[in-house]
Amino acid sequence: MLKAGQRVIFEAVLKAGKHGISSDRLVAIRYGDDPNGGPEDPKNAVCSHITHINNILKKVGKRIEGSRGGAGAFYVLKDLPACK
């Protein structure tokens, strides 16, 4: 079961589809409404959330994958490779 903050991130990645979503956008979606401004290092917090989400998603053969680009990381929901 995903916690509320993890669900927000998962839903944003899912909605982004094959084009993915930037880490900056995920930070804005997750912490933009936080009256305290979010954690000291919000990108690291998003990465931590994604790690926890992936631990849950692997049970259903999925994972959120990050890729580096010129402007930072982009995250996409992917299928895990099938076991042979």
C-alpha positions as CSV (number, residue, x, y, z in Angstrom):
1,M,0.0,0.0,0.0
2,L,1.4,3.4,-1.0
3,K,1.5,6.2,1.5
4,A,-0.2,9.5,0.5
5,G,3.0,11.2,-0.7
6,Q,4.1,8.1,-2.6
7,R,0.7,7.9,-4.3
8,V,1.0,11.5,-5.5
9,I,4.4,10.7,-7.1
10,F,3.2,7.4,-8.6
11,E,0.1,8.9,-10.1
12,A,2.2,11.7,-11.6
13,V,4.6,9.2,-13.2
14,L,1.7,7.1,-14.4
15,K,-0.1,10.1,-15.9
16,A,3.1,11.3,-17.7
17,G,3.1,8.1,-19.8
18,K,6.0,7.1,-22.0
19,H,7.3,10.6,-22.2
20,G,8.1,10.6,-18.5
21,I,8.2,13.4,-15.9
22,S,11.1,15.5,-14.7
23,S,12.4,15.3,-11.1
24,D,11.7,19.1,-10.9
25,R,8.1,18.6,-11.8
26,L,7.7,15.7,-9.3
27,V,9.2,18.0,-6.6
28,A,6.7,20.7,-7.5
29,I,3.8,18.3,-7.5
30,R,4.8,16.6,-4.2
31,Y,5.9,19.6,-2.2
32,G,4.5,22.7,-4.0
33,D,1.6,23.0,-1.6
34,D,3.6,22.2,1.5
35,P,3.2,25.2,3.9
36,N,6.7,24.4,5.3
37,G,8.3,24.3,1.8
38,G,9.0,20.5,1.9
39,P,12.2,18.8,3.0
40,E,15.7,20.4,2.9
41,D,16.6,18.3,-0.2
42,P,13.4,17.6,-2.0
43,K,15.0,15.8,-5.0
44,N,16.6,13.3,-2.6
45,A,13.2,12.9,-0.9
46,V,11.5,12.1,-4.3
47,C,14.2,9.6,-5.0
48,S,13.6,8.0,-1.6
49,H,9.9,7.8,-2.3
50,I,10.6,6.2,-5.7
51,T,12.7,3.5,-4.1
52,H,9.9,2.7,-1.7
53,I,7.3,2.7,-4.5
54,N,9.5,0.4,-6.6
55,N,9.7,-2.1,-3.7
56,I,5.9,-2.3,-3.9
57,L,5.7,-2.3,-7.7
58,K,8.1,-5.1,-8.3
59,K,5.4,-7.4,-6.9
60,V,3.4,-6.7,-10.0
61,G,6.2,-6.6,-12.5
62,K,6.7,-2.8,-12.7
63,R,9.2,-0.2,-11.7
64,I,9.7,3.6,-12.0
65,E,12.9,4.1,-14.0
66,G,15.0,7.2,-14.0
67,S,17.1,8.5,-16.8
68,R,19.5,11.4,-16.9
69,G,19.1,14.1,-19.4
70,G,20.5,17.5,-19.9
71,A,18.1,19.1,-17.5
72,G,18.1,16.3,-14.9
73,A,16.3,13.1,-14.3
74,F,13.1,11.9,-16.1
75,Y,11.0,9.2,-14.6
76,V,8.9,6.6,-16.5
77,L,6.9,3.6,-15.4
78,K,8.3,0.5,-17.0
79,D,7.7,-3.3,-17.0
80,L,10.3,-5.4,-15.3
81,P,12.1,-7.9,-17.7
82,A,10.5,-11.3,-17.6
83,C,12.4,-14.1,-15.9
84,K,13.6,-16.8,-18.2
